[in-house]
Amino acid sequence: MVLHASTSPFSSFSPSGRHAFETLTPDVVMDALASVGLYGDGRQMALSSYENRVYQLHLEDGPVVVAKFYRPERWTQAQILEEHAFSAELMAAEIPVVGPLVLNDTTLNHFGGFAFSVSPNRGGRPPELDDPDVLEWIGRFLARIHAVGAARPFVHRPALDLQSFGIDAREWLLSHDKVPLDVQSAWAKASQDALDLIAGYKSLTGAAESKDPYAEPIQRLRLHGDCHPGNILWTPLESPASAGPGPHFVDLDDARSGPAVQDLWMLLSGDRQQRSRQLGALVDGYEQFRAFDRRELALIEPLRTLRLIHYSAWLARRWDDPTFPINFPWFGSSDYWRGQVQMLEEQMEAMQEEPLVV
């Protein structure tokens, strides 16, 4: 497999001034598939994805594949290939990650101004996160993912940190006037107060306070990065699927380096007691394969706060993509930003509470 690393030459806009994804017609999708020797029978279905464009396609000779067309200008080619290489490492370790196929001696091909990959199709349903056995099973595989992730660092892909997810996101929103004037002052204060609290957060090590809550001695490793329930496909025990029963992890598009707990906290929901039970089951499974550093539990609420700010910036940065105003019509209103202020204030309270205990 050849991994060619270079900066992506593709722009978000076509020469006509339209957003690039507006030129990604069904015919272009089929022609892209044909360019790597795969021929569709005409059946294609768009799958839920806002960041990229993802299609399920039936091939003439029977198999079903999933083609992902990457958002131009988001990642460099080197960063995408590093994600693919991580997926390949995980699959080589017999971890149920669905990674891209090698076609034309590479996992990343190009057609019509787009970079794209093709993966096997995997069915499944969302995991039952109220079932402790399911959570324990997921925890075992997350530990195995992290064991591989800890073996070496990413070279090209960024870290999940205070600067990129918090400070940069906040500054971009304010400098581009994305927050309405009637709530701008309140949001600017709440977001800055939240980031100040994160910057001075003391990990439970007995060490002096650090401006960076992800600094050593909390270990950073290669992560899935966006391990929410929608990115785990669950195959029941009674399923005849060739992939086998249990969880299958998809969409490593947000793979970054960071603390291990980043891949656990998005699987928690409900009140504090419910989250503690869920976390306990995850960690029980996790520690069958890898030790879990319980100091990282103090990072759950800071990570949640950073994701809150980053999500607003993500929506605002994507607003020129026609699918975003259609699917997120509530974004950008004064009511939306007032809600964000309230959530940031709640997060500041949560960050000052005792962390979950398992």
N, C-alpha and C positions, 0 to 999 in steps of 0.2 A: 504494500500500500504506500503510495507516494503522498506526502503531505507537503504541498507547496505553500509557503507562507509569504503573503504580500498584503499590502493595504488594499481594501475593497475599492474598485474603481466606480462603483455604482452610486447613482444619486437618487434621492427620494422623489425627484420629479423628472418626468420624461421631457424631451425637447418641446413637446406641445404645451408644456406648463401644467399638465395634469399630474396628479400624484402617481407614482410609479405603479402602485398596485391596481390602478384603474386600467392599466394596459395588460394586466394578467388575465386574459380571457380564457375560457375553456379550451379554445384551440391552441393557445400558447402553452397551456399546461400539458396538453396531449403531445404537442411537438417537443416539448422539453423532455418528456418521458421517452419519446422515440429516439431522441438524440443520444440516450445512454442504452439503447437496445431493448427498451421495454415498450410494449405496444398495448395500449388500452383498448377495451372493447366499446368505449364510449360512455360507460357509466362512471361518473365521478360525483362526489359529494363533498361540499365544503364542511370542514370540521371547525369546532369552536376554537378560534384563535384570533386575538386582536393584534398581537405584536408582529406575527408573521402571517403568511397565508398557508393553510394546511388542507390537503385534499386526500380523501380516500378514493382510490382508483382500482377498478377491476381490470386485470390484464386478460388478453385474448386466450392465454394458455391456462387460465384458471386462478392463479393466486391474486390476492388483494394486497395492495401496498399503500403506503402513506407517503405523499410527497410534501416536503416543507420548502416553501420559498421564503428566503430570509429577507427581513426588512432592510432595504438599502441603508447604508451609512450607520447602522447600529454597531455591528462588530466588524473588525477587520477579518480578512481571510484567515490570518494566523490564529486569531481568537476562536473562530468557528472550528478550525481543524484541531485546536487543542481540546475543545469540548468533545469532538468526535473521538480523539485519542483516549480521553478519559473514559468515555462510554465503552470503547474497545477493551480497555484494561478491566473494567468492571465485568463485562461479559466473559472475558477470558478467565476471570475468577469465579465463574458460574453464578453470578449475581443477576437476578432477573431484571435487567435494564434493557429497554428496547432502543438499540442504537442504529445508526445508518448503515446501509449496505455499501460495500466497495464496488463501484461501477466505473469502468474505464480507469482502473488502477487508483481511484481516489474515492473518498466519501463525499466530496464537495464538487459538484459540477456547475456549469454556467450555461445559461441559454436566455436569449432575448433581453439581456440586461439584468438578469437575476442570478443569484447564487442559490442553488437548491440541493437538497439531499433526498434520498428515498429510503424508507425504513419498512420492515415487515409490519403488517397490520396485526394488532393484538386487541382482542375483545376483552371485555370485563365490565364490572360495575364499580361504583364507589365503595370503598371499604366501610364496614360497619364499625365506626369508631367508638360506639358504646360497648362493644364486645371486647373484654380484656384479652381474650385469646388472639383476636385479630391485631390488637395493638402490640401485644408481645411478639407476634410473628413479624410485624412491620419493624419493630425495634431490633430484632435479630438482623434483618437485612440492612437496616441503616448502619448498624455497627460494622457490618462487613463492607459497606460502601465507604465508611470512614476509615477503615483499616487500609483500604487501597488508597484512599485520598490522602492519608498521612504519609504515604511512602515517598512522595516527592511533591514539590510545590508547582503551582501553575507558573508559567513564564510570561504568558501574554495576557491572560485573563485577570481582571482587577479583583480587589478585595472588597468585601462588604464592610464598610467602615463609616465612621462618623462624617468624614469629609465628603465622600461621594454620595452617600444616601441621605445625609442630613444637611450639611453646610452648603454644598454645591446646589442641591435641589432647592433649598430655601432662597438662596441668592438668585437663582435663575427665575423663579416665580416672581420675586419682587422686582428684579431689574427689567423683566418683560411685561410688567403691569398686568399680571394674570389674576391678581386678587382685587376685587372691586374696592373702590375708595372708601365706601361706607363701612367696610369691615377690615380694611388693610392694616390699620394701626393695631387692632386687637389681635389679628392673626400674626402679624410681625412680632408682637410682644410675646404671645403664647409660644410660638415656634422657637424664638430665641431663648426664652426661659427653659423650654424643654431641652434644647440642645446644650445649654449651659449645664443643666443637671446631668445630662449624659456625659459631657466632657469631664466633669468632676467625679464621675461614678467610681466608687472604690470596689474592686473585685474582692471577694472574701478570702484574701490570702494573708492578711496581716502586713502587707507591703504598703508603702506610701501611696497616696492617691495619685492617679495618673490621668492625664488629659485624654488618653486613648483607652476606652474600656476593653479594647481587644488586644492590647499590648501583652507581651509576655508577663507573667507565666501562663496566661490562658493560651492554649495551643490553637493556632490556625491551621486548617487543612482544607483540601479540596472538597467541596460540598456539592450536593444536588443544587442547593441554593433557593429553590422555590418549591419545597416539598409540602404542598397543600394537598388536601384529599383529591382534588381534580387531577393531580398528576400521579395518582396511584390507581392502577386498574386491578381490581380484585377478581380472581377466578375462583369460583367455589370448588370445594373438594370433589363434588360430584360431576364437575365439568369434564368433558372428554377432550378439552383443548390440549394440543400438543405442547403448549408452553408450560403446562403443569399448573396445579392449584396454587393459590396464595397471591401475594402482591407482585405487580409488575410496575416498575418505575419508568415513567416516560418524561420527555421534554426536559432535557438538561440545558435548555437554552440560557438559563440564568445561572449556570454553574459559576461559582466564585470561590475564593478562599475566605474562611471565617471560622468562628467557633462552632463546634459540633452541635450545640443546642439550636442553632438556626434551622436545622433539618428536623427538629422535634416540635418546636413550639407551635407551628401552624397546624398541627394535628390536635391541638387542645381546644376545648370549647366548654361553655357553661360556666357555672359559678366556681368559686375557688375550690370547694370540695370535689366537684366533678373533675376539674382540671388536675387536681392532685392525684385522683385515682387514675386518670388516663395517663398522666406522666409516669406514675408508678409502674403501670403495665408496660409502657414503652421502655423504661429503663431496665425493668426485669429482663425483657428480651435482649436489650442492647448489651447488658453486662454478661450475657452468655458468650459473647464473642470479643468484647472490648470494654475496658474500664471507662466509666463515664465520670468526668470531673464535675462534681456537684457544685463547685464554685460558679459554674456557668449558669446555674439556675438564676443567679442574680442578673443575668443579661437578658432574660426573656422580655421584660417590659421595656428596657431600652431598645431592644431590637424591634419590638412591636411599634414603638414610637417612631423610629427611623423609617420603618416601612410605611407608616401613615403619611409622613411628609414626602417620601419618595413617590408614593402612589399618586399624590396630587400633581407632582411635577411630571410624572409619566403621562398622565392624562393630558395635561396642558401641552406637552411637547408633541403629542401625537394628534393634535386637533386638526391639522391639515389633512389627515387621512379621513376620507369621507365616511368610513365606517364608525368613527368615534362619535361624532355628533348624533348619529342615528342610535347608537347603542348606549350612550351615556348622556342623554338629553338634560339630566339634572346637574351636570357638572358646570361649574363656573358661576353659578348664581350666588347672590349674597347669602341665601339660605344655606347653600352648600358650605360656604366658607365659615358661616357662623357655627354650623355643625362641627366643622373641623376645629374651631377654637375650643368648643366644649370638649371634644374628644382629647385634644392636647392637654387641657386642664385636668381631665380625668386620668390621663396617662402620667402626668406629673405626680398625682396622688399615688397611683399604682407603683411608680418607680421608687417611692419612699416607704412603701410597705415592705414587710418581710417577704423574701422570695418564697416560692413554693418549696415544699419539703417532700422528699421521697426517701 
